[in-house]
Amino acid sequence: MVDTQVHDGYRIAELLASEVTGHEEALAPLSVVDANPDVTPTEDGTVTYRISHAAVNNHIATVYAHLEHVRVVIRAAATVAAETAADTEIYVCSNTDTQPSEQIDMIINDGAEVKRFLPVLESLTAAITAEIGDSTG
């Protein structure tokens, strides 16, 4: 029997980047920036790329490739992202002693979880877009 699950951090990161850049509607404001195509996943995680929102001057998330998973560190609208993740199978790391309260870490363990992570990105994008709209309106 062939194992079709993807448990390679580099490949999972590639799948996530494809989803971010390939979706137009809800994820249209997002882009992959500072990509390192030659990254080697490590046990502690290596920065693979960042995710930016068109209306924000800084990145909103950083993607780290680990040996067998991906860690996404969300730095904007973290509460909204965590609430959405609660309705998915995405693992949310919560160590408030070592993390600033405005960031949250999420783990994507295999390629199939990338699709389940999309609602998190959609809610994050919507929250940032609404926040920007509120501050300019």
Buried (B, 14 or more C-beta within 10 A) or exposed (E): EEEEEBEBBBBBBBBBBEBBEEBEEBBEBBBBEEBEEEBEBEEEBBBBBBBBBEBBEEBBBBBBBBBBBBBBBBBBBBEBBBBBBEEBEBBBEEEEEEBEEEBBBBBBBBBBBBEBBBBBBBBBBBBBBEBBEEEEE
